[in-house]
Amino acid sequence: MIGTDRRNIMPLSKVISEDKIEIVGEFKAVQVRTCTKVLEDGVELSSGYHRHVVTAGQDYSSESAEVQAICAVVHTAEVVAAYVASQEQGE
């Protein structure tokens, strides 16, 4: 029968990593790209990407330690104030 011989089944694994973190623009937006790979015996079968942005003043407490450290450095009080002021002008 197909699929009943468990000796030939290769283990699958899913690896999720933040493979790119960039600081962009005047208000130091932190762009985070997450890569999700599906591997079979260490060989990549598929991969996909997801991006999200952490803006100045945004709560980043749920981000990875690396992203938190970057945000703590680049999202200074001055940058946050300038970003907030720019958003108020746009309203």
Secondary structure, 3 states (H helix, E strand, C coil): CCCCCHHHCCCEEEEEEEEEEEEECCCCEEEEEEEEEEEECCEEEEEEEEEEEECCCCCCCCCCHHHHHHHHHHCCHHHHHHHHHHHHHCC
